[in-house]
Amino acid sequence: MNIQKYNQRLLAILGSLAVIALAVVMIVSAVIFISDLIPRKRRASTPSGIVINENQVVDTNAFSLKQEISIMEPYQLDSASPVFIIPIGQKDQTTRRTKVLTGGLSFSGEVEDYYYSSFTGLYNNFVLIDYTRDIKRPVFDSKIALTEWAYMKVDNSQLILFKGTANDLNQDGRLNDDDFQSLYVFNIATLEVKELSFDNQTVREFEPLSKTSKIYVRTGIDLNGDKTFSYYSEPTDLYFYDVATGESETLVPEDVKREIQSILSE
């Protein structure tokens, strides 16, 4: 008899717990459902970039926008000489090394004088400091957005390569990856900057041909002329650029391109 009463009480307790659990699940589900119906106020995201026209970025009647430079960690270009490059960024910018290539021992047993190291980020300038020549100067003398840079040493030449833009093509008041990119080559010995750009094309990436003075440059072609490149609907091209001579050429000759295009269009 006592066992029967115990079982009845146990069943009553379990039933009560089940009812409570079901009620909790229903309440939680109702809260989630109601919260999904309530529109949330989201803060508009601000695209990153170097501000070129404040009036296009913010409502200057409400407040003004000012970008402060941020001095980042120095990078010694050659351990054998006191020559440094210092990236200049903005608030909350980071630097990340992406690739390092060094010359190794050749079959003759001689060490090849080759080095390449690349970095990504968002920068508005760089400062070259050369204690041997007593030089402390910015690399660029005008507003520019730089999203990638690399140090390249080939034989006796020391070069710094930059991917970036100085033209706000989409007129959004900022310089960033949304604008067409060029390749800039800075010669440390002569302190000269050369720009490599392509008509209706943007530089997508550049990579060295290891242990040579050549790099290949991949570009995106703006077919419809809207000043933007769509990776999924617009083609790319590939160029060779010789940093020693300054000469560039398309990897696939134009007549070969036309022949292949005609085959595709048949």
VENRAUR-V455338 format. One record per pair of residues at least 24 apart in sequence whose C-alpha atoms are under 8 Angstrom apart, sorted by the first residue. I is the first residue (numbers start at 1). J is the second residue. D is the distance in whole Angstrom. If there is no record, write none. Layout:
i->(I;I)
j->(J;J)
d->(D;D)
//
This chain:
i->(48;48;49;49;49;49;49;50;50;50;50;50;50;51;51;51;52;52;52;52;52;53;53;54;55;56;56;57;57;57;67;77;81;82;82;82;83;83;83;83;83;84;84;84;85;85;85;85;86;86;86;86;87;87;87;87;88;88;88;88;88;89;89;89;89;90;90;90;93;93;94;94;95;95;95;96;96;101;103;112;112;113;113;113;113;114;114;114;114;114;115;115;115;115;115;116;116;116;116;116;117;117;117;118;118;118;118;119;119;119;120;120;120;121;121;121;122;122;122;123;139;139;139;142;144;145;145;146;147;147;154;154;154;157;157;157;158;158;158;159;159;159;159;160;160;160;160;161;161;163;163;169;170;170;178;179;179;180;180;185;200;200;201;202;213;213;213;214;214;214;214;214;215;215;215;215;216;216;217)
j->(174;176;122;145;174;175;176;124;144;145;174;175;176;173;174;175;143;168;173;174;175;173;174;173;173;172;173;172;173;174;91;151;132;130;131;132;128;129;130;131;132;128;129;130;126;127;128;129;126;127;128;129;123;125;126;127;123;124;125;126;127;122;123;124;125;122;123;124;121;122;121;122;119;120;121;120;121;210;211;155;211;153;154;155;156;152;153;154;155;211;151;152;153;154;211;150;151;152;153;208;150;151;152;148;149;150;151;148;149;150;147;148;149;146;147;148;146;147;148;147;186;191;193;166;175;175;176;176;176;177;211;212;213;187;189;244;187;188;189;185;186;187;188;185;186;187;188;185;186;203;205;227;227;228;228;227;228;227;228;243;225;227;229;229;242;243;244;240;241;242;243;244;240;241;242;243;240;241;241)
d->(8;7;8;7;5;5;5;7;7;6;5;5;7;6;5;6;8;8;5;5;7;4;7;6;7;6;5;7;6;8;8;7;8;6;6;7;8;6;4;6;8;6;5;6;7;6;5;6;6;5;7;8;7;6;5;7;6;6;5;5;7;6;4;6;7;8;7;8;7;7;6;8;7;6;5;6;7;7;7;8;8;7;6;5;8;8;5;5;6;6;8;6;5;7;8;7;6;5;6;8;5;5;7;7;6;4;6;6;5;6;6;4;7;8;5;6;6;5;7;6;8;8;8;8;7;6;6;8;8;7;7;7;6;8;8;8;6;6;7;7;6;5;6;6;5;7;7;5;6;7;8;6;7;8;7;8;7;7;7;8;7;8;8;8;6;6;6;7;6;4;6;8;6;5;6;7;5;6;7)
//
